[in-house]
Amino acid sequence: MKPVAAGNALLSCFTVGAAAAAASVPSFDHDLRIPTSYESAVLGRRILALTPLGTLATVFPHAKESDGIAPLERRPPGLDGLPYSLMEYIADCEEDGLGNPTILAITIGTTFKNAAAGSNVSLAVQWTPPHPPAKRIEGKKTKKAKKRSWLSYLGWGDDVKEGHHKHGRHHHDYHSAALPYSAANLPRFSLLGHLEPIEGGDDRDGHVASCYVKSHPDAKYWLPGNRIHQAHFVRLVVDQVYWVGGFGDRAFIGWIPVEEWQRVTREEWQNARLPGEKKGWKEWSVAGDL
Ligand SMILES: *[C@@H]1O[C@H](CO)[C@@H](O)[C@H](O)[C@H]1NC(C)=O
């Protein structure tokens, strides 16, 4: 494979989507140009709108702020100032269109305790194509997984013996968990900022709740006012945006000015397309294959 040709082809992956969206860019050579930060913001806003999960990072407070929490939870000593990140449900539910993610904060969760103690946050979001590529850069086919008991994942279940017998523990194919595409080549970003309550957002029949439940039907059980946990809708106020669009020879990598992130319109991100949104895409795609 000729890397140069492949590079140009892949660049077009990103620019096709961006070009559709960025009507403000009158003309460009879609084979040769790295997307601008604004075009990347358009793609990022589409990713935010289409992606239900992110990884939210906070920092553990210093001793004074965590007084009372630590003994209650049997927290180990030495957490002060350490970062902590975990998967969270995210959505894009605010009507102001500024691209501040919507999160249902469960007060008892460590992330939200850290935020309540004053931590800033960072939310990592990655683009996961809904379809595997028809043709991928490299890699082998993996066997279809058999339905297994959770215990077998720990090496405790009955079906483990069979597996060991067949394949032998030491010859386990760790590559079976490989992604069906080159994830390094796909866009991802980190939104840096802080959490704040959405005023009036906790109305279970309101816009925020109904939008959120559309993305996360199971979350209807822990909406604000549920009997088990204290929950509140919060927004991640985006203060900074760091973007990695893919390989650096064809994608923008760097800080996106927050004004650009906020300026992207719904129409722009709705018209954009990301790699792998359509079936039959190829990782070394040429323009129009998306
Ligand atoms: C959070 O970030 C802001 C900058 O946006 C900074 O001024 C503030 O000190 C940070 N808060 C903490 C607790 O580190």
The ligand as an SDF file (V2000), in Angstrom:
LIG
                    3D

 14 14  0  0  0  0  0  0  0  0999 V2000
  -11.1250   25.0940   37.4170 C   0  0  0  0  0  0  0  0  0  0  0  0
  -10.6690   25.7030   36.2420 O   0  0  0  0  0  0  0  0  0  0  0  0
  -10.6190   27.1080   36.3150 C   0  0  0  0  0  0  0  0  0  0  0  0
  -10.2110   27.5890   34.9300 C   0  0  0  0  0  0  0  0  0  0  0  0
  -11.2700   27.4100   34.0370 O   0  0  0  0  0  0  0  0  0  0  0  0
   -9.6480   27.5320   37.3870 C   0  0  0  0  0  0  0  0  0  0  0  0
   -9.6390   28.9450   37.4960 O   0  0  0  0  0  0  0  0  0  0  0  0
  -10.0450   26.9210   38.7030 C   0  0  0  0  0  0  0  0  0  0  0  0
   -9.0830   27.2030   39.6840 O   0  0  0  0  0  0  0  0  0  0  0  0
  -10.1890   25.4260   38.5620 C   0  0  0  0  0  0  0  0  0  0  0  0
  -10.7100   24.8590   39.7790 N   0  0  0  0  0  0  0  0  0  0  0  0
  -10.0350   23.9720   40.4800 C   0  0  0  0  0  0  0  0  0  0  0  0
  -10.7100   23.4840   41.7270 C   0  0  0  0  0  0  0  0  0  0  0  0
   -8.9490   23.5450   40.1660 O   0  0  0  0  0  0  0  0  0  0  0  0
  1  2  1  0
  1 10  1  0
  2  3  1  0
  3  4  1  0
  3  6  1  0
  4  5  1  0
  6  7  1  0
  6  8  1  0
  8  9  1  0
  8 10  1  0
 10 11  1  0
 11 12  1  0
 12 13  1  0
 12 14  2  0
M  END
$$$$
